Amino acid sequence: MQKLFFRADGNSSIGLGHLLRLLAVADALKNNFEITFTVQNLTPYVNDLLQPYCNQVVSLPEETNFQKEAQYLCSNYISKDCIVVLDGYNFTTTYQTILKKACKKLVYIDDLNSFHQVADVVINHAPLANQLQYDVEPYTQLCLGLSYALLRHEFIQHSSNRSIQSISKVMLSMGGADVHNVSLKFIKVLENIDSIKEVCLLLGKVNVHFEKIEAYVTSSQSKKFTLKSNLSAKQLCEELVANDLLICPASTTAIEACAVGIPIIGGYTADNQLEILNGLTQQECMYNLGDLTMVTEAQISAVLSEYITQPALATNLLNAQKKLIDGKSHERLMNLFTNLQHATL
């Protein structure tokens, strides 16, 4: 069976986005390929997250010299019968060049388009990624846009034809890390809107503000908040369906939400979310609040009030989302990696 070697990290500083995208790739391929995940400073939570999608999880020692890490991987794990898949901003041109010499084929998952690519394949699933100008080698294959949506099967298989009659149940998810504690700002706004009766607050276990937010919600006079974490893909789908509105940044979570079907009010907390944000905004699949670290409580409250009093606005977002994802990305990923498997060196 063809070996796949996945390399990404996830922690309280960078969140889990890189790992979640690779999980989607692994989910599409796991029945036909032998998959190894490698992660620096592997935690029990991340290990448990990865195990169902692969054959092996390897914990790498902490290393800030990534050229040295690349050489270590080539000496200990990577061989000419192995396809390597990278997702992370430390895996730049030099790193890729070292690995490419040692492996069969090299794939890079991207969302910044910030350096020259020597990978055989670059995947960027931002909605308008096919408009980007990439600096690549002549042989590099570009797989761009939502035709290659990196979603686990639970999101792809779910379909919804609902419309929004009223907004009383809201889900808030600011990502695995939420370094700036944007969650707390939105919690304070939601706390004071009487027509919102229930708030599902999704927090990552790697969130350094977890205990602070938990204490605030627990002490709040409002009992509308339910705190949840460590949801499986199936559980997250169920929560998206159960709520009337999602507040989140333009990360993979937003694309998952579009696949399931839920109105989104969002923005960005990091520059790597801008391509997805611009794409989803242009296609009218989410309302764009801009920089979520800078938006004020008054601005958030005004937008929420507008959607609460005019639920047809939310239904319009749903209708646009239905046109976004065709559900065939797993099939395309399988074809892509099957071709890489049979390619000559």
HELIX and SHEET records of a PDB file:
HELIX    1   1 GLY A   17  LEU A   29  1                                  13    
HELIX    2   2 PRO A   44  LEU A   50  1                                   7    
HELIX    3   3 GLN A   51  TYR A   53  5                                   3    
HELIX    4   4 PHE A   66  ASN A   76  1                                  11    
HELIX    5   5 THR A   93  ALA A  102  1                                  10    
HELIX    6   6 ALA A  129  GLN A  131  5                                   3    
HELIX    7   7 LEU A  146  TYR A  148  5                                   3    
HELIX    8   8 HIS A  153  GLN A  157  1                                   5    
HELIX    9   9 VAL A  182  GLU A  191  1                                  10    
HELIX   10  10 PHE A  210  SER A  219  1                                  10    
HELIX   11  11 ALA A  233  ALA A  242  1                                  10    
HELIX   12  12 THR A  252  VAL A  260  1                                   9    
HELIX   13  13 ASP A  271  GLN A  273  5                                   3    
HELIX   14  14 LEU A  274  GLN A  282  1                                   9    
HELIX   15  15 GLU A  297  THR A  309  1                                  13    
HELIX   16  16 ALA A  312  GLN A  321  1                                  10    
HELIX   17  17 SER A  329  HIS A  342  1                                  14    
SHEET    1   A 7 GLN A  56  LEU A  60  0                                        
SHEET    2   A 7 GLU A  34  GLN A  40  1                                        
SHEET    3   A 7 LYS A   3  ARG A   7  1                                        
SHEET    4   A 7 CYS A  82  ASP A  87  1                                        
SHEET    5   A 7 LYS A 105  ILE A 109  1                                        
SHEET    6   A 7 VAL A 121  ASN A 124  1                                        
SHEET    7   A 7 GLN A 141  LEU A 144  1                                        
SHEET    1   B 6 PHE A 225  LYS A 228  0                                        
SHEET    2   B 6 GLU A 198  LEU A 202  1                                        
SHEET    3   B 6 LYS A 169  SER A 173  1                                        
SHEET    4   B 6 LEU A 245  PRO A 249  1                                        
SHEET    5   B 6 ILE A 264  TYR A 268  1                                        
SHEET    6   B 6 TYR A 287  ASP A 291  1                                        
END                                                                             
